[in-house]
Structures are given as C-alpha cells and as structure tokens.
Amino acid sequence: MADHYYNSPDLKRFSEIGKEAPELADAFFAWYGKVFEEGALTAREKALIALAVSHAVQCPYCIEAWTDGCLEKGSDAEEMTEAIHVAAAIRGGASLVHGVQMRNHLEKLGM
C-alpha cells in the first residue's frame, strides 16, 4: 500500500487533536456538537450541507465522515450527489465572479 498524506484510519484519531490543548479541543467539540443538533434545520439537512461543504473545502476526512453521516440520517446517493453539485456550482460561480476584479484592473490600465 502506498503511503500518502490522507489515510482513512486517521479519521478515527480526530479526538487526539486535543492532546496538547484539551480546553480548546473540548470547546471545539462542544460547539461542533451543538451546531449539528436539530434546530431550524434537521440533522439530515445539516449532514447534506456538511457533505457539500466538505467537497467545496476538499477535505477527504470530512467527505468520508459526512457520506456516512448522510447515509445514517436517511439520505441516498442521488440527494448526496445533488448536494455536491450545488457546492460545485457555488464554488465555480465564486471563482468566475472574481473575474470582475480582473476586468476592473484592466479598465484601470486602459484596456
């Protein structure tokens, strides 16, 4: 097996992030848990958002965890795929809209 930066088993070690700073890890995990409680959005909706954002920020650990989370909360492959496309469209649009910055600069240069 090739050694690489992302190793799926490392996901199970996430809690170790607090080894040297337990008070910060405890605060993070308490906040994280609170964010994903049922509220105005269902846990299922929050899981789909988390999966989409995981793809936008390109975190393979998050993608794995939230794929499992979506399945556990009743989402199917079609819903998850659609959520990913929403994230990709927003990310693509955000890149394209910054083209206005280029156009503004070109206009300043008289082009």
C-alpha positions as CSV (number, residue, x, y, z in Angstrom):
1,M,0.0,0.0,0.0
2,A,1.4,3.4,-1.0
3,D,2.0,5.9,1.8
4,H,0.1,9.2,1.2
5,Y,-0.9,12.2,3.1
6,Y,-4.6,11.3,3.7
7,N,-5.1,8.0,5.4
8,S,-8.7,6.9,6.1
9,P,-7.8,5.4,9.5
10,D,-6.6,8.8,10.7
11,L,-10.2,10.0,10.8
12,K,-10.7,7.8,13.9
13,R,-7.8,9.8,15.5
14,F,-9.5,13.2,15.3
15,S,-10.1,13.4,19.0
16,E,-6.3,13.4,19.5
17,I,-6.3,17.0,18.3
18,G,-6.8,17.9,21.9
19,K,-3.9,16.1,23.4
20,E,-1.8,19.2,24.0
21,A,-4.7,21.7,24.2
22,P,-7.6,19.9,25.8
23,E,-9.5,23.0,26.8
24,L,-9.5,24.2,23.1
25,A,-10.5,20.8,21.8
26,D,-13.3,20.5,24.4
27,A,-14.6,23.9,23.4
28,F,-14.4,23.0,19.7
29,F,-16.1,19.6,20.1
30,A,-18.9,21.1,22.3
31,W,-19.6,23.8,19.7
32,Y,-19.4,21.3,16.8
33,G,-21.9,19.0,18.6
34,K,-24.2,21.9,19.2
35,V,-24.1,23.0,15.6
36,F,-25.3,19.6,14.4
37,E,-28.2,19.3,16.9
38,E,-31.7,19.5,15.4
39,G,-32.9,23.1,15.1
40,A,-34.4,25.1,12.3
41,L,-32.7,22.6,10.1
42,T,-33.0,18.8,10.6
43,A,-29.9,16.7,11.3
44,R,-30.4,15.2,7.8
45,E,-30.3,18.6,6.2
46,K,-27.3,19.6,8.2
47,A,-25.5,16.4,7.1
48,L,-26.2,17.2,3.4
49,I,-24.8,20.7,3.9
50,A,-21.8,19.3,5.7
51,L,-21.2,16.9,2.9
52,A,-21.4,19.6,0.2
53,V,-19.1,21.9,2.2
54,S,-16.7,19.0,2.7
55,H,-16.4,18.8,-1.1
56,A,-16.0,22.6,-1.5
57,V,-13.2,22.7,1.0
58,Q,-11.8,19.4,-0.3
59,C,-11.4,17.6,3.0
60,P,-11.3,13.8,2.3
61,Y,-11.7,13.1,6.0
62,C,-14.9,15.2,6.1
63,I,-16.1,13.7,2.9
64,E,-15.8,10.2,4.3
65,A,-17.4,11.1,7.6
66,W,-20.3,13.1,6.2
67,T,-21.0,10.5,3.5
68,D,-21.5,8.1,6.4
69,G,-23.5,10.7,8.3
70,C,-25.8,11.3,5.4
71,L,-26.5,7.6,4.9
72,E,-27.1,7.2,8.7
73,K,-29.7,10.1,8.5
74,G,-31.5,8.6,5.6
75,S,-30.1,10.4,2.5
76,D,-29.5,8.5,-0.7
77,A,-26.8,8.7,-3.3
78,E,-29.0,10.9,-5.6
79,E,-29.5,13.5,-2.8
80,M,-25.9,13.5,-1.8
81,T,-24.8,13.9,-5.4
82,E,-27.1,16.8,-5.9
83,A,-25.8,18.5,-2.8
84,I,-22.3,18.1,-4.1
85,H,-23.3,19.7,-7.4
86,V,-24.8,22.7,-5.5
87,A,-21.5,23.2,-3.7
88,A,-19.6,22.9,-7.0
89,A,-21.8,25.4,-8.7
90,I,-21.3,27.9,-5.9
91,R,-17.6,27.4,-5.9
92,G,-17.4,27.7,-9.6
93,G,-19.5,30.8,-9.6
94,A,-17.5,32.4,-6.9
95,S,-14.3,31.8,-9.0
96,L,-15.9,33.3,-12.1
97,V,-17.4,36.4,-10.3
98,H,-13.9,37.3,-9.3
99,G,-13.3,37.9,-13.0
100,V,-14.8,41.3,-12.3
101,Q,-11.7,42.1,-10.3
102,M,-9.6,41.4,-13.4
103,R,-11.9,43.5,-15.6
104,N,-11.7,46.4,-13.1
105,H,-7.9,46.2,-13.2
106,L,-7.8,46.0,-17.0
107,E,-10.0,49.1,-17.1
108,K,-7.6,51.0,-14.8
109,L,-4.8,50.0,-17.2
110,G,-6.9,51.5,-20.1
111,M,-7.6,48.2,-21.7
